[in-house]
């Protein structure tokens, strides 16, 4: 396993990064997605699955904006870890809640290549939900087809390595309220 980067290295990455979306733009996108979810799930009682750890910020900020009852659970699968490119899929936590017959809403930070969300979709569908939808805070334009598409999207990002608002760069900066891209 790689050693954690130092605070100096983390600050160097941020200082050299390009700001893509301000905190205000992030908040506006978050509120728009919440509004769309409130319309879709009005009168329903879905199971909301949050993909940890990237979706922790998106989930924590969107849940209080939702005006419908929900059951909450987590799922954890990773392809990145301390790397900046996808590695082998690693399942860490599967949903504990009953999925069969439920409306399921999966929340994730970013739809990048779609491999992780497609695997989550396959897992959820194998448990026979009434419906399964995906809300991602960000969808990255990668210039090629993806195996899955989000039903709800906050922002569309360029094909760059991004961080902030739950997305990390070498395990750092998930806590930023804005979205940045590593310099090319």
N, C-alpha and C positions, 0 to 999 in steps of 0.2 A: 504494500500500500504506500502511496506517496505521502511524504511528510506534509503537514499543513503549511500553507504559505504564510509568510510573515505579514504583519500589518503594513509594513513598508511596501511589500510587493502588491498587496491588495489595493493600497492607495495609489500606487503607480498605475495599476490597471484602470482604476476609476478616473484618475487625472488625465489619462491619455484616451479615454473612451469618447465616443460621439453620443450626445444626447439625442435620442430618437423621439421620445414622448415625455412631456413634462408631467409632474404630479397632477396638475389640473386636467390634462388630457386623459390621463389614466383614470381619474375619478369620474370624469364624464362618461367614458367607455363602460366603466363598472356600473354606473347608474342606468345606462341604456340596457345593458344585459339583464340587470335585475328587473327592469320594467318588462322586458320581453318574457322573462321567466314567470313573472307574476301573472301575465296574461295567459301563458300556456298552462300553468299549473293551478289556476284559480279553481277552487272547488275540489282539488285533488289532495292526496296525502302521499307524496312520493318518498321513495328512499333516495337520499342524496349520498353519493359515494364521492369522497374527496381523495384525489390522488396525492398522497404524501410523498416527499416533502415539498415539491414545487408548488402545489396548489394551496399550501397553508395560508399564504397571504390573500390570494384571491378568495378562498373559501371564508376566511375570517372576516373579510370585509363585505362579502356579498350576502352572507347568511342574515345579518341584521336588516338587510333591505328587502328580504323576501316576506311576502304577506300571506303565505299559506303554511299550513302545518306540514312538518316533514320529519322523517326519521333520518338520523345521521349515522354514517359509518365511514370507515376509511379503507383504502386499498393502497398498497405500496409495492411499486415495481420500478425498477431503475434500469437505464441503459447508459447513464453518463457517469455518475459518481464524481470523482475528481478529474475526469477527462473532459475534453471539449468536443469529442466526437462519440457517436453511439458505440456501445460495446454490446456484449451479450445481455439478453434480458434476464434480470434477476428478480424473482418474486420474493417479496419479504412479508407482506401481510395480505391475505385474501379477505373479502368481506365476511363478516360474521353474521350480519342480518340476513333474514330470509328474503330471497329475491323473487322466487316463484310467484307469479300473478301480480307483482308490484310494478308500478311506474317507477323506473329508475332514471335518475339524473346523475351523470358523472361530471364532476368539476375537475378541470386540470388547468395548469398554468399556460402551457403552450402545445400547439399541434405543430410539430416539426416535420419529421419524415412520416409520422403516423404509425410507426411500428408498435410503440407502446400502447397507444389508444386502441389500435386494432386488436391487440392481444387482450386488453381489458374488455373490449366489446365482445370478443369471442367467449371469454370467461362468463360475462354477465348473460349473454344469450344462451349459453349452455345450461343456465339455471332457470330458463323459461320465464322471463319477466313479461308483464303485460305490454310494456313499452320500454325502450332504452334510448335516451337522448344524451348528447354531449354538449357541454358548455365549456369553452376554453377562453381564457383571457386573451390569448394571442394566437394568431395563425401565421406561420411563417411561409412566405412565398418562396418555394424552393425550385420552381421551374420544371417540375415533373409531377406526374400523378402520385397521389397518396392513396393508401389502402382504406382510408376512412376520412370523412368530412365532419366537421362540427356542425351542430344544429344552431348553436348560439356562439358568436365570436365578438370579443371586445375590440381588439385592434388587429390590423394586418401588418406584419413586420417584414422587412427585407431579409434576404437570405444572408444573414450575418450572425455571428455568435453574439447573442443578446443576454443581458442580465438586468436585474432589478425586479421589483414587484413579484417576488417569489422565485424568480429564475436566478440561478447562480452562475458564477464564473469561478471554477475551481473551488467550489464549496463556499464562496464568499459573496456578499452583497445581495442576498435574497431580500434583505430588509429595506432596500431603497424604494422610495415612493414613485420614482420615475423609471423609465426604461432607457438603457444605454446599449451601445454596441461596441465590442472590442474593435480597436483600430485594425484595419485590414493590413 
